[in-house]
Amino acid sequence: MERHIRILGMIYIAFGALGILAALLLFVGFTGEGLLSENRETILITTSTAIAVAGSLVLISTLAIIGGLGLLQRRSWARVLAIVLGCLYLFSFPLGTAVGIYTLWALTKPEARAALSPG
């Protein structure tokens, strides 16, 4: 079980880093497209959309990095955070779905609860 927890910790850190990179690229892409249009309304709409989408991605990605680090450090709260994020990842087909299923499979076992319990 220790191996699965370590693997999940690394996966969550990697997903978090990729999510932050994706948020940056989406933000630049959306705002750049709006600025190229030179239309005030288009700039406002694309910038607002970019902030909302990138902000959501950064939030989830930051939580994933925190959860991954917590799993690697065997913190009990990290199990709950990873399960919640795993449920959210289920909707991100195909890779996120696989990570979500693996998370739920590994972290809902009694051995995982014992490995990540305080003390």
C-alpha positions as CSV (number, residue, x, y, z in Angstrom):
1,M,0.0,0.0,0.0
2,E,2.9,2.3,0.7
3,R,3.9,2.0,-3.0
4,H,0.4,3.0,-4.2
5,I,0.4,6.1,-1.9
6,R,3.8,7.2,-3.1
7,I,2.8,6.7,-6.7
8,L,-0.4,8.7,-6.2
9,G,1.5,11.5,-4.5
10,M,3.8,11.8,-7.5
11,I,0.9,11.6,-9.9
12,Y,-1.0,14.4,-8.1
13,I,2.1,16.6,-8.1
14,A,2.6,16.0,-11.8
15,F,-1.1,16.7,-12.5
16,G,-0.9,19.9,-10.5
17,A,2.2,21.1,-12.3
18,L,0.6,20.3,-15.7
19,G,-2.6,22.0,-14.7
20,I,-0.8,25.2,-13.8
21,L,1.0,25.1,-17.1
22,A,-2.3,24.6,-18.9
23,A,-3.9,27.5,-17.0
24,L,-1.0,29.7,-18.1
25,L,-1.3,28.7,-21.7
26,L,-5.1,29.1,-21.7
27,F,-4.9,32.5,-20.1
28,V,-2.4,33.7,-22.6
29,G,-4.3,32.1,-25.5
30,F,-7.7,33.6,-24.5
31,T,-6.5,37.0,-23.7
32,G,-4.2,37.1,-26.8
33,E,-7.0,36.2,-29.1
34,G,-9.2,38.9,-27.6
35,L,-6.4,41.5,-27.9
36,L,-5.9,40.6,-31.6
37,S,-9.5,41.2,-32.3
38,E,-9.2,44.9,-31.2
39,N,-12.9,44.8,-30.3
40,R,-13.6,46.1,-26.8
41,E,-16.4,43.7,-26.0
42,T,-14.4,40.7,-27.3
43,I,-11.4,41.7,-25.2
44,L,-13.7,42.0,-22.1
45,I,-15.4,38.6,-22.7
46,T,-12.2,36.7,-23.5
47,T,-10.3,38.2,-20.6
48,S,-13.1,37.4,-18.2
49,T,-13.4,33.9,-19.5
50,A,-9.6,33.5,-19.3
51,I,-9.5,34.6,-15.7
52,A,-12.4,32.3,-14.7
53,V,-11.0,29.2,-16.5
54,A,-7.4,29.8,-15.5
55,G,-8.3,30.6,-11.9
56,S,-10.3,27.4,-11.6
57,L,-7.4,25.4,-13.0
58,V,-4.9,27.0,-10.8
59,L,-7.0,26.3,-7.7
60,I,-7.5,22.7,-8.5
61,S,-3.9,22.2,-9.5
62,T,-2.6,23.9,-6.3
63,L,-4.8,21.6,-4.3
64,A,-3.5,18.6,-6.3
65,I,0.1,19.6,-5.5
66,I,-0.7,20.1,-1.8
67,G,-2.5,16.8,-1.7
68,G,0.4,15.0,-3.5
69,L,2.9,16.4,-1.1
70,G,0.7,15.4,1.8
71,L,0.5,11.9,0.5
72,L,4.2,11.7,0.1
73,Q,4.6,12.9,3.8
74,R,1.8,10.4,4.9
75,R,-0.5,13.1,6.2
76,S,-4.0,11.9,7.1
77,W,-5.7,14.9,5.6
78,A,-4.1,14.2,2.3
79,R,-6.2,11.1,1.9
80,V,-9.4,13.0,2.1
81,L,-8.2,15.7,-0.3
82,A,-6.9,13.2,-2.8
83,I,-10.3,11.3,-2.7
84,V,-12.2,14.5,-3.4
85,L,-9.8,15.5,-6.2
86,G,-10.0,11.9,-7.5
87,C,-13.8,12.2,-7.8
88,L,-13.3,15.5,-9.7
89,Y,-10.7,13.9,-12.0
90,L,-13.3,11.1,-12.9
91,F,-14.9,13.6,-15.3
92,S,-11.6,14.3,-17.2
93,F,-11.6,11.5,-19.7
94,P,-9.4,9.5,-20.3
95,L,-6.3,10.2,-18.2
96,G,-8.1,11.9,-15.3
97,T,-10.7,9.1,-15.2
98,A,-7.9,6.5,-14.8
99,V,-6.3,8.6,-12.0
100,G,-9.6,9.0,-10.3
101,I,-10.4,5.3,-10.4
102,Y,-6.9,4.5,-9.2
103,T,-7.2,7.0,-6.4
104,L,-10.6,5.7,-5.2
105,W,-9.3,2.1,-5.5
106,A,-6.1,2.7,-3.5
107,L,-7.2,5.2,-0.9
108,T,-10.6,3.7,0.1
109,K,-8.9,0.5,1.3
110,P,-8.5,0.0,5.1
111,E,-4.7,-0.4,4.6
112,A,-4.5,3.1,3.1
113,R,-6.5,4.5,6.0
114,A,-4.1,2.8,8.5
115,A,-1.0,3.9,6.5
116,L,-2.2,7.5,6.6
117,S,-3.6,7.7,10.1
118,P,-2.0,10.0,12.6
119,G,0.5,8.3,14.9
